Amino acid sequence: MKKGIYLLFITVKKDIKVKVGSLGEIKIKNGLYVYVGSAQNNLEQRIKRHTLKEKKLFWHIDYITSHPYVEIIGAILINGPKSLEPNIACKLSQKFPHIKKFGATDDNACNSHLFKII
């Protein structure tokens, strides 16, 4: 699949503090999270990149996935237009706690793209 939307399932094994680019230092409690993202060129490569611990920190999610107490446990890939990404994020934001503006700097419709589901 070349492009589409993905849901990245992340477990945080201990409470952590992470400095995330423009958001500054944020606290993330242990638990299970889902991150909503998209890739417009190579979806599988994007997921593979997220699994690397050592990488250039570019996206907000990189600051979390590179942390030693964080593990990616799965992903769902969705073949669909980029416009689906904020729709999914908005639905999740109605049901789950989230970190304000995380992964959503280019999304005016939703408050976050990272949600604590357990």
PLY file of the C-alpha trace (Angstrom):
ply
format ascii 1.0
element vertex 118
property float x
property float y
property float z
element edge 117
property int vertex1
property int vertex2
end_header
0.00 0.00 0.00
1.56 3.27 -1.12
-0.51 5.82 0.78
-3.20 5.88 3.38
-4.02 6.24 7.04
-2.65 4.23 9.94
-3.48 3.58 13.56
-0.32 2.90 15.54
-0.79 1.03 18.83
1.80 1.97 21.43
2.39 0.71 24.93
4.08 2.99 27.45
5.55 0.75 30.15
6.19 3.48 32.77
5.14 7.09 33.23
7.53 9.22 31.17
8.32 12.85 30.47
9.30 13.72 26.92
10.26 17.02 25.34
8.26 17.15 22.10
9.32 19.86 19.68
6.96 22.84 19.79
4.80 21.26 22.53
7.59 21.35 25.12
7.79 18.79 27.90
4.78 16.51 28.20
3.95 13.78 30.70
2.71 10.48 29.36
1.24 7.97 31.78
1.82 4.27 31.37
-0.83 2.49 29.32
-1.96 1.72 25.81
-2.20 4.50 23.24
-3.29 4.80 19.65
-1.79 7.35 17.29
-3.59 8.37 14.08
-1.28 9.22 11.19
-1.03 9.22 7.43
1.58 8.66 4.75
1.30 9.99 1.24
4.23 8.12 -0.31
5.03 4.80 1.37
2.78 3.69 4.22
4.70 0.54 5.13
7.99 2.46 5.22
6.45 5.02 7.58
5.39 2.28 10.00
8.83 0.68 9.80
10.44 4.04 10.56
8.25 4.46 13.64
9.59 1.16 15.03
13.20 2.42 14.96
14.54 3.67 18.28
17.36 5.66 16.67
16.13 8.12 14.06
16.02 11.82 13.37
13.22 13.24 15.51
10.84 14.91 13.08
7.19 14.14 13.85
5.73 14.49 17.35
5.30 10.71 17.54
9.07 10.22 16.99
9.77 11.72 20.41
7.67 9.02 22.03
8.49 5.99 19.88
12.23 6.54 20.38
11.87 6.36 24.19
13.19 3.15 25.83
9.96 2.60 27.84
7.80 2.72 24.73
6.99 -0.15 22.39
4.93 -0.28 19.21
2.74 -3.35 19.47
0.76 -3.14 16.24
-0.68 -1.08 13.45
-3.79 -0.98 11.31
-3.29 0.29 7.75
-6.24 1.87 5.97
-6.39 2.47 2.25
-8.11 5.83 2.12
-7.69 9.55 1.46
-5.73 11.81 3.82
-9.02 13.53 4.69
-9.95 10.39 6.64
-7.14 11.05 9.17
-8.79 14.01 10.97
-12.18 12.27 10.83
-10.79 9.28 12.74
-8.91 11.53 15.18
-12.03 13.59 15.89
-14.08 10.46 16.63
-11.41 9.14 19.00
-11.12 12.52 20.75
-14.79 12.24 21.72
-14.18 8.93 23.53
-10.62 8.91 24.88
-8.25 11.15 26.83
-5.64 12.82 24.65
-2.60 15.07 24.71
-3.64 18.46 23.36
-2.20 19.34 19.93
-0.07 16.16 19.78
0.41 15.27 16.12
-2.25 17.80 15.15
-0.29 20.92 14.22
-1.64 20.74 10.67
-5.14 19.62 11.72
-7.51 22.47 12.59
-10.48 20.14 13.06
-9.15 18.01 15.92
-7.28 18.61 19.12
-4.95 15.60 19.03
-3.85 12.50 17.17
-2.65 10.57 20.25
-5.18 8.88 22.53
-4.91 6.85 25.73
-7.20 3.89 25.21
-6.28 1.82 28.31
0 1
1 2
2 3
3 4
4 5
5 6
6 7
7 8
8 9
9 10
10 11
11 12
12 13
13 14
14 15
15 16
16 17
17 18
18 19
19 20
20 21
21 22
22 23
23 24
24 25
25 26
26 27
27 28
28 29
29 30
30 31
31 32
32 33
33 34
34 35
35 36
36 37
37 38
38 39
39 40
40 41
41 42
42 43
43 44
44 45
45 46
46 47
47 48
48 49
49 50
50 51
51 52
52 53
53 54
54 55
55 56
56 57
57 58
58 59
59 60
60 61
61 62
62 63
63 64
64 65
65 66
66 67
67 68
68 69
69 70
70 71
71 72
72 73
73 74
74 75
75 76
76 77
77 78
78 79
79 80
80 81
81 82
82 83
83 84
84 85
85 86
86 87
87 88
88 89
89 90
90 91
91 92
92 93
93 94
94 95
95 96
96 97
97 98
98 99
99 100
100 101
101 102
102 103
103 104
104 105
105 106
106 107
107 108
108 109
109 110
110 111
111 112
112 113
113 114
114 115
115 116
116 117
